[in-house]
Amino acid sequence: MSVLLALVVDAIWGEPPVRWHPVVWMGTYLQRVGRSLPDFAPRKALLLGAAYWLLGALVVALVYAMAAMLVAKLSPWLGVIVTALLLKPLFALRMLLREVAAVDTALDQNLESGRERLRMIVSRDTSHLSAGEIRESALESLAENLSDSVIAPLFWFALLGLPGAAVYRYANTADALWGYRGRWEWGGKFAARVDDVFNLVPARLTAIALLLAGRWRWKAFVQLRGEATRTPSPNAGWPMAALALLLNVRLGKPNEYVLNLSGREPNRADVRQALRHSQRVAVMFALVLALAMGATATSHASSAPTPSALQVPR
């Protein structure tokens, strides 16, 4: 129930204030300790990057483990509510949908407005992108962040509780800040590799869920793996390729890769459809997790040993 309630909280209130947002705190720590990482020699940068990452992860895990222990002492219903409130900042569905929709709205005004709004959600150069390329970039960001910012945190929460979701979010934030080639190649290498491992399963689950959310087309499932491996990332290509195949549109990054080459250029209707599908996938995934977690809890409760009526207390 906590997963579904957290989704409701997200839909109604969105993100907590910046000064109270745990992901902002994680980012602040990573920015401060990582400021000088690129200035060190490769070996030292790699070791320091790993050490700083592990220290932060340990603190995050301990804080959320303590929070989970305190929540376990509450009444069941109060525990569900508090867990939902603690889980909510660790994923961001409403903000993701709003930001992608805002790019398309800005593009309706003029090309430069669309480029400027897109800069808020992607790291690539947007100064020369056409309207179609702006929508391609927005859809790629939607697909990748549906996995990274929604499905993956919920997946790790289902497996490892609040500490699992929190450490995942920390790892994803570290990758977003440090996981670049070039100047950050060595300082951010550990963070990038850990993030790859964390997202291995969620990225593929997101891709499958996206295809299932639309019209059933077996051909899309057959094409998925081949399209997903066109990107340099071992994970990001999966949800992006799935969305491209689902909408039958072409997605890509100029001079780097193209997904679903035979697809058409995305238009405004495609963006709206992608937003609806993404929201549907998030809700259905949360529902499946809630049912699975509820069934597991019931199973554990029913298998717990009970005192025998023939036992005599000593």
Secondary structure as GFF3:
##gff-version 3
##sequence-region A 1 314
A	DSSP	alpha_helix	2	13	.	.	.	ID=ss1
A	DSSP	three_ten_helix	18	20	.	.	.	ID=ss2
A	DSSP	alpha_helix	22	34	.	.	.	ID=ss3
A	DSSP	three_ten_helix	37	39	.	.	.	ID=ss4
A	DSSP	alpha_helix	42	72	.	.	.	ID=ss5
A	DSSP	alpha_helix	76	87	.	.	.	ID=ss6
A	DSSP	three_ten_helix	88	90	.	.	.	ID=ss7
A	DSSP	alpha_helix	93	109	.	.	.	ID=ss8
A	DSSP	alpha_helix	111	118	.	.	.	ID=ss9
A	DSSP	alpha_helix	131	146	.	.	.	ID=ss10
A	DSSP	pi_helix	147	151	.	.	.	ID=ss11
A	DSSP	alpha_helix	152	178	.	.	.	ID=ss12
A	DSSP	three_ten_helix	182	184	.	.	.	ID=ss13
A	DSSP	alpha_helix	189	213	.	.	.	ID=ss14
A	DSSP	alpha_helix	218	228	.	.	.	ID=ss15
A	DSSP	alpha_helix	237	247	.	.	.	ID=ss16
A	DSSP	beta_strand	251	253	.	.	.	ID=ss17
A	DSSP	beta_strand	257	259	.	.	.	ID=ss18
A	DSSP	alpha_helix	268	303	.	.	.	ID=ss19
###
